[in-house]
């Protein structure tokens, strides 16, 4: 199974895609991302999200 962005998304589908790949609820991935972003003063979380947005394949239509 390849890591792809999800159709179940709020922004770009990165967290949803990771959740599908790991077979967990997207809520938990989004929560971890939000905490990481807040703890790193928005820098690390946003950089990781943008990189994943670029390298992950688009969702199946």
Secondary structure as GFF3:
##gff-version 3
##sequence-region A 1 61
A	DSSP	alpha_helix	14	22	.	.	.	ID=ss1
A	DSSP	alpha_helix	26	39	.	.	.	ID=ss2
A	DSSP	alpha_helix	43	55	.	.	.	ID=ss3
###
